[in-house]
Each structure stands twice: as C-alpha cells, then as structure tokens.
Amino acid sequence: MLCFWGSYSAFFCKDKEHPYIQEKPYDWIRGYQVGGKSLLWARQTQRWSKYEFEGPARDGFAVEWPIGYEDIAPWYSHVERFAGISGNKDGIPSLPDGEFLPPWELNCVEKHIQQKVKENYTDRQVIIGRCANLTKPNEIHLQQGRGQCQARSLCERGCPFGGYFSSNSTTIPWAEKTGNLTLKPDSVVHSIIYDEQKGKASGVRVIDAHTKQVTEYYARIIFVNAACLNTNLILLNSTSHRFPEGLGNDNGLMGRFIAFHNYREV
C-alpha cells in the first residue's frame, strides 16, 4: 500500500516521462530511486497461513503448491528477526504468530471497538497490525545501524533513524559490510540471460540509463525483485530458443490477469 503527497513526490516516477497505456482506470505507482518502493511501503507484515498454501488442493483449482507453511515458517522467522516486526502473539490460525518485537498500543477508540467485537462475536478479532517498525531494537538491528522508531508518522519521507525496514536502512548497508556489494544506480534491467546448455538462468542484461551502454553480469543465483509489473516485463523480455515468448512463459499467461492492489476498499 502506497500513498502520495507533495512532500515526497520525488520518490515517484512522473507518468509523463514513463507513459503507459491505460485502457481502463489504473494507476501504476513506480519509484526508481535506490531502495525503490521499500522507502514508501506501509510496512504491514503478515505471514501466509497454511490455508493460503493449501488453497488449490482444498478448493480444487490450479495446481497444488510444492511447499507448505511448515517449509516456509523457519524462513519467516529468520526474516522477521532480521527486519524487526512488532506485534502481538494473537493465536489466530489464519494469521500465524511470528518473531515479534513489542507491539504498538491500540488507541482508545480501537480498544473500544476491540472490546465490542469480542463481546458480540466468537469468530472475529480486532488486533494491532504486525508492522516493520522497531519498537525496541534488538542487537541485530543496532548492528545494522538502525535506531528505535520515533513514531513521528513521517515514514513516507524516508526514515533517518532507520526505524522501519527498508533496503536503504537495512539490507544494502548489511550487504556492504561483506565487501562483496557493488551498487550500480541508473542501471535498467533489460532481460535475464538463459543458459541453453545448463537449462537455467545465468546472468542479467543491463542498460545504463545515461549512456545506453549494454552490460551483462553473470552469477550463480539471480533474484528478480522488480515489483509485479516490471518483473513481468523483464521476464517477457528474456527470450531465448527455449523460451521464445519470455522466460517461464510456456503457457502464455505471463503479464496477463494481474490483479490491482486493493487500497482503502470498503
């Protein structure tokens, strides 16, 4: 979930400079600065439960997931401890508990609603959101160079305290400590390079935004973290003899039937 105000408009692309066809009402929110939309996200961080993983098998659609919640749970814990997620252990099966920092407190109106819901329903709960804001930093967060969230309600401007999880406050500095990180801003990913002999992705093709020079980088493991639409665009651009319609697009569905993100729905 993203918001837009003039005070941080520089974090968003100008649609006139990055136009797209809008056949029906649609907003494509993009931020191409270092750190991307991790500077702007609403920080609500919930685990998927077993019900999401078991959906296809339970309801008889698509194909069954090859993994289940039990497989992912240890990685959820690893990420939560590193990122710093505040929240209560509420014991709700459809919203599994995690590795939480102390929660924020509901305000008086929220507490009143919580009590009334509890009095009138046995199957509904009003809880505090689980969010990636440091209510009480642990040692791992101090090592990252982050400080406690000051509750200033100015997160969308980028936090100078590192109080909420973002690439700039956490993962990029942490990677720099390894001595193995080279940050290449203004590099536009064109496509993923597919090795026909090995049968797997082997590199990435990048275009310099200023010089238009094309450079290829190779690695054992490649992560595609370009958000929903740009990830699809990169994969569609990644054509080869094996994948003439785009990497992983054997069924021709890539880039189709993408759901709009619900925002302030009622």
C-alpha positions as CSV (number, residue, x, y, z in Angstrom):
1,M,0.0,0.0,0.0
2,L,1.4,3.4,-1.1
3,C,0.3,7.0,-0.5
4,F,1.3,10.1,-2.5
5,W,1.8,13.6,-1.1
6,G,3.8,16.5,-2.4
7,S,6.4,16.2,0.4
8,Y,7.8,13.0,-1.1
9,S,6.7,13.3,-4.7
10,A,10.4,12.9,-5.8
11,F,10.1,9.2,-4.8
12,F,7.6,8.5,-7.5
13,C,8.1,8.4,-11.3
14,K,6.4,11.1,-13.4
15,D,3.9,9.4,-15.7
16,K,4.7,11.8,-18.5
17,E,8.3,10.6,-18.5
18,H,7.3,7.0,-18.1
19,P,4.0,6.7,-20.0
20,Y,1.8,3.6,-20.2
21,I,-1.5,2.7,-22.0
22,Q,-4.5,3.0,-19.7
23,E,-7.4,1.3,-21.3
24,K,-9.3,1.2,-18.1
25,P,-8.8,3.2,-14.8
26,Y,-5.5,2.0,-13.5
27,D,-2.6,3.6,-11.6
28,W,1.0,2.2,-12.0
29,I,2.9,3.5,-9.0
30,R,6.6,3.3,-9.6
31,G,9.7,4.5,-7.7
32,Y,13.1,4.0,-9.4
33,Q,15.4,5.6,-6.7
34,V,17.9,3.5,-4.8
35,G,15.8,1.5,-2.4
36,G,12.7,1.6,-4.7
37,K,9.3,1.4,-3.0
38,S,10.9,-0.1,0.1
39,L,11.1,3.6,1.2
40,L,7.4,4.0,0.8
41,W,5.7,0.8,1.8
42,A,3.1,0.7,4.5
43,R,5.1,-1.9,6.5
44,Q,2.2,-4.2,7.3
45,T,3.8,-7.7,7.6
46,Q,1.7,-10.8,8.0
47,R,2.6,-14.4,7.4
48,W,0.6,-16.5,5.0
49,S,-1.0,-19.4,6.9
50,K,-1.4,-23.0,5.9
51,Y,-4.8,-22.0,4.4
52,E,-3.2,-20.0,1.7
53,F,-0.7,-22.7,0.8
54,E,-3.4,-25.4,0.8
55,G,-5.9,-23.4,-1.2
56,P,-5.5,-25.1,-4.6
57,A,-5.7,-28.6,-3.1
58,R,-8.6,-27.7,-0.8
59,D,-10.7,-25.8,-3.4
60,G,-9.8,-27.7,-6.5
61,F,-8.2,-25.0,-8.7
62,A,-4.9,-24.6,-10.4
63,V,-2.1,-26.9,-9.2
64,E,-1.1,-27.8,-5.6
65,W,1.8,-25.8,-4.1
66,P,5.0,-27.8,-3.9
67,I,5.7,-26.4,-0.4
68,G,3.6,-25.8,2.7
69,Y,3.6,-23.4,5.6
70,E,5.8,-25.7,7.6
71,D,8.5,-25.4,5.0
72,I,8.4,-21.6,4.9
73,A,7.9,-20.9,8.7
74,P,11.6,-21.0,9.6
75,W,12.4,-18.5,6.9
76,Y,9.6,-16.3,8.1
77,S,11.2,-16.3,11.5
78,H,14.6,-15.6,10.0
79,V,13.3,-12.6,8.1
80,E,11.2,-11.3,11.0
81,R,14.2,-11.3,13.4
82,F,16.4,-9.5,10.8
83,A,13.8,-6.9,9.7
84,G,12.2,-6.3,13.1
85,I,8.5,-6.8,13.2
86,S,6.3,-5.5,16.0
87,G,3.1,-7.2,17.0
88,N,1.2,-9.4,19.5
89,K,1.0,-13.2,19.5
90,D,-2.7,-13.4,19.0
91,G,-3.1,-17.1,18.4
92,I,-5.1,-16.9,15.2
93,P,-4.6,-19.9,13.0
94,S,-5.3,-17.9,9.8
95,L,-2.8,-15.3,10.8
96,P,0.2,-17.2,12.3
97,D,2.2,-15.6,15.1
98,G,5.8,-14.7,14.4
99,E,9.1,-13.4,16.0
100,F,7.8,-10.1,17.2
101,L,9.2,-7.0,18.9
102,P,6.8,-5.4,21.5
103,P,3.6,-4.2,19.8
104,W,2.3,-0.7,19.4
105,E,-0.7,0.1,21.5
106,L,-4.3,0.5,20.2
107,N,-5.7,3.9,20.8
108,C,-8.8,4.3,23.0
109,V,-11.3,4.1,20.1
110,E,-9.6,1.0,18.7
111,K,-9.7,-0.6,22.2
112,H,-13.4,0.2,22.4
113,I,-14.1,-1.5,19.1
114,Q,-11.9,-4.4,20.0
115,Q,-14.0,-5.0,23.2
116,K,-17.3,-4.7,21.5
117,V,-16.3,-7.2,18.8
118,K,-15.1,-9.6,21.5
119,E,-18.5,-9.2,23.3
120,N,-20.5,-9.9,20.2
121,Y,-18.5,-12.3,18.1
122,T,-16.6,-15.5,18.8
123,D,-15.0,-15.8,15.3
124,R,-13.7,-12.3,14.8
125,Q,-10.8,-10.4,16.3
126,V,-9.6,-6.9,16.3
127,I,-5.8,-6.8,16.7
128,I,-2.9,-4.5,16.3
129,G,-1.2,-4.7,12.9
130,R,2.2,-6.5,12.6
131,C,4.5,-3.9,11.2
132,A,8.1,-3.5,10.3
133,N,8.8,-0.6,12.7
134,L,11.4,-1.0,15.5
135,T,9.5,-0.6,18.8
136,K,12.5,-1.9,20.7
137,P,15.7,-2.6,18.6
138,N,17.5,-5.9,19.2
139,E,21.2,-6.3,18.9
140,I,20.9,-7.3,15.2
141,H,19.2,-4.1,14.4
142,L,21.8,-2.0,16.3
143,Q,24.4,-3.8,14.2
144,Q,22.6,-2.7,11.1
145,G,23.0,0.9,12.3
146,R,19.3,1.4,12.9
147,G,17.5,3.1,15.8
148,Q,14.2,2.9,17.5
149,C,11.1,4.2,15.7
150,Q,10.2,7.7,16.9
151,A,6.5,7.4,16.0
152,R,6.8,10.7,14.0
153,S,4.4,9.5,11.3
154,L,6.8,10.7,8.6
155,C,7.8,7.3,7.4
156,E,6.9,8.1,3.8
157,R,9.7,10.6,3.6
158,G,12.4,8.0,4.4
159,C,13.4,7.5,8.0
160,P,16.8,9.0,9.1
161,F,16.7,6.7,12.2
162,G,16.3,3.5,10.2
163,G,13.2,2.9,12.4
164,Y,11.4,1.0,9.7
165,F,12.7,-1.7,7.4
166,S,13.8,-0.6,4.0
167,S,16.6,-1.6,1.6
168,N,18.5,1.7,2.4
169,S,18.4,1.3,6.2
170,T,19.0,-2.5,6.4
171,T,19.8,-4.8,3.5
172,I,22.1,-2.5,1.5
173,P,24.3,-1.5,4.4
174,W,24.4,-5.1,5.6
175,A,25.5,-6.3,2.2
176,E,28.1,-3.5,2.1
177,K,29.7,-5.0,5.2
178,T,30.5,-8.2,3.3
179,G,32.8,-6.2,0.9
180,N,31.1,-8.0,-2.0
181,L,28.5,-5.4,-2.9
182,T,28.8,-3.0,-5.9
183,L,25.9,-0.6,-6.1
184,K,25.1,0.3,-9.7
185,P,22.4,3.0,-9.8
186,D,20.8,4.2,-13.1
187,S,21.1,0.6,-14.4
188,V,17.9,-0.5,-16.2
189,V,17.5,-4.3,-16.3
190,H,16.6,-5.4,-19.8
191,S,16.4,-9.2,-19.5
192,I,17.7,-12.3,-17.8
193,I,20.2,-14.4,-19.7
194,Y,19.2,-18.0,-20.1
195,D,21.9,-20.7,-20.5
196,E,20.6,-23.2,-23.0
197,Q,23.2,-25.8,-22.1
198,K,22.7,-25.6,-18.3
199,G,19.0,-25.1,-18.6
200,K,18.9,-22.3,-16.1
201,A,19.3,-18.5,-15.8
202,S,22.9,-17.5,-15.7
203,G,23.0,-13.7,-15.8
204,V,21.3,-10.4,-16.4
205,R,21.5,-7.8,-19.2
206,V,21.6,-4.2,-18.0
207,I,21.4,-0.9,-19.9
208,D,22.9,2.3,-18.5
209,A,20.2,4.9,-18.3
210,H,22.5,7.7,-19.4
211,T,25.0,6.2,-21.9
212,K,22.7,3.4,-23.1
213,Q,25.6,1.0,-22.9
214,V,24.6,-2.7,-22.5
215,T,26.5,-4.7,-19.9
216,E,26.0,-8.4,-19.0
217,Y,26.6,-9.7,-15.4
218,Y,26.7,-13.4,-14.5
219,A,26.0,-15.1,-11.2
220,R,25.1,-18.5,-9.7
221,I,21.9,-17.1,-8.3
222,I,19.7,-14.3,-9.6
223,F,16.9,-12.6,-7.7
224,V,14.2,-10.7,-9.7
225,N,12.8,-8.1,-7.3
226,A,11.3,-5.5,-9.7
227,A,7.8,-5.4,-8.3
228,C,4.8,-7.0,-10.0
229,L,4.6,-5.3,-13.4
230,N,8.3,-4.7,-14.1
231,T,9.2,-8.3,-13.1
232,N,6.7,-9.5,-15.7
233,L,8.3,-7.1,-18.3
234,I,11.8,-8.3,-17.6
235,L,10.7,-12.0,-17.9
236,L,8.8,-11.2,-21.1
237,N,12.0,-9.6,-22.5
238,S,14.0,-12.6,-21.5
239,T,13.6,-14.6,-24.8
240,S,15.7,-17.5,-25.9
241,H,15.4,-20.6,-28.1
242,R,13.9,-22.4,-25.1
243,F,11.6,-19.6,-24.1
244,P,10.7,-17.7,-27.3
245,E,7.7,-15.9,-25.5
246,G,9.6,-15.0,-22.4
247,L,11.4,-16.8,-19.5
248,G,8.9,-19.2,-17.8
249,N,6.1,-18.3,-20.2
250,D,5.3,-21.6,-21.7
251,N,1.6,-21.2,-21.1
252,G,1.4,-17.7,-22.5
253,L,-0.2,-16.2,-19.4
254,M,2.7,-14.1,-18.1
255,G,1.7,-10.5,-17.8
256,R,-2.0,-11.3,-18.1
257,F,-4.8,-11.3,-15.4
258,I,-2.8,-9.2,-12.9
259,A,-4.9,-8.1,-10.0
260,F,-4.9,-4.4,-9.0
261,H,-3.8,-3.8,-5.4
262,N,-6.8,-3.0,-3.2
263,Y,-6.4,0.3,-1.4
264,R,-8.9,1.7,1.1
265,E,-11.6,-0.7,-0.1
266,V,-14.9,-0.7,1.8
